[in-house]
C-alpha cells in the first residue's frame, strides 16, 4: 500500500471518515486504512449474522466506504479476530 497517510484502528467501524475524506479529497493525500480486526466479535443489531460471517459483512462494508475516502488501500483483519471474552484473544498465528 503506497500511501502518504495510513489510518489505523481496532475495528472496521472505528475510522474517522471526516478526516479521511478531508485528507484524501480535500488535501489530495494518498490515504489508506488498516483495521486490526474484521469486526466479527461485535454486536449485530440489524441481522442474525455472528462471528466470522459478521466479519465478512463488516469487511465488505469497510472496503466499499474506503473506496470513497481512502482509495489507495484498505485492509481489515490482520490480527485474525477480536477479544471474545475474558482470557480469550485470537491473534494471527496463535493456536
C-alpha positions in Angstrom: 0.0 0.0 0.0 1.7 3.2 -1.2 0.1 6.0 0.9 1.0 9.3 2.5 -1.3 8.8 5.4 -2.3 5.5 7.0 -5.2 5.5 9.4 -5.1 2.6 11.9 -8.0 1.5 14.1 -9.0 -1.6 16.1 -12.3 -2.3 14.3 -13.8 -1.6 10.8 -16.2 1.0 12.2 -13.6 3.0 14.2 -12.4 5.2 11.4 -12.8 8.9 11.3 -14.5 9.3 7.9 -14.4 13.1 8.1 -10.6 13.2 8.5 -10.1 10.5 5.8 -12.3 12.4 3.3 -10.6 15.7 4.1 -7.1 14.3 3.7 -8.0 12.3 0.5 -10.4 14.6 -1.3 -9.6 18.0 0.2 -5.8 17.8 0.6 -5.2 15.2 -2.1 -3.1 12.9 0.1 -2.9 9.2 -0.8 -4.8 7.7 2.2 -5.2 4.1 3.4 -6.9 2.5 6.3 -5.9 -0.5 8.4 -8.4 -2.2 10.7 -6.7 -4.6 13.1 -9.8 -6.9 13.2 -12.7 -7.7 10.9 -15.3 -6.7 13.4 -16.5 -10.3 13.9 -16.7 -10.1 17.7 -19.1 -7.2 17.9 -22.9 -6.9 18.1 -25.3 -7.1 15.2 -28.5 -5.2 15.8 -29.9 -5.5 12.3 -29.4 -9.1 11.3 -28.7 -12.6 12.5 -25.0 -12.8 11.4 -22.5 -13.5 14.1 -18.8 -14.3 14.3 -16.9 -14.9 11.0 -19.9 -14.2 8.8 -20.4 -10.8 10.6 -16.7 -10.1 10.0 -17.1 -10.7 6.3 -20.1 -8.3 6.1 -18.3 -5.6 8.1 -15.1 -6.0 5.9 -17.2 -5.6 2.7 -18.8 -2.5 4.2 -15.4 -1.1 5.1 -14.0 -1.7 1.7 -17.0 -0.1 0.0 -16.7 3.0 2.2 -13.0 3.3 2.0 -13.2 3.5 -1.9 -14.6 7.0 -1.3 -12.3 8.4 1.4 -9.2 6.1 1.4 -9.0 5.0 -2.2 -5.3 3.9 -2.0 -5.9 0.9 0.1 -7.9 -0.6 3.0 -7.1 -3.8 4.9 -9.1 -5.4 7.7 -8.5 -8.4 9.9 -4.7 -8.6 10.2 -5.0 -9.7 13.8 -7.3 -12.5 12.9 -10.0 -11.8 15.4 -11.2 -9.8 18.4 -11.3 -10.4 22.1 -14.3 -12.7 22.6 -14.3 -12.8 26.4 -12.1 -12.8 29.5 -8.9 -14.6 28.8 -9.6 -15.4 25.1 -7.7 -13.4 22.5 -7.4 -14.7 19.0 -4.4 -13.5 17.1 -2.7 -14.3 13.9 -0.6 -17.4 14.3 -1.8 -18.3 17.8 -3.1 -21.8 18.4 
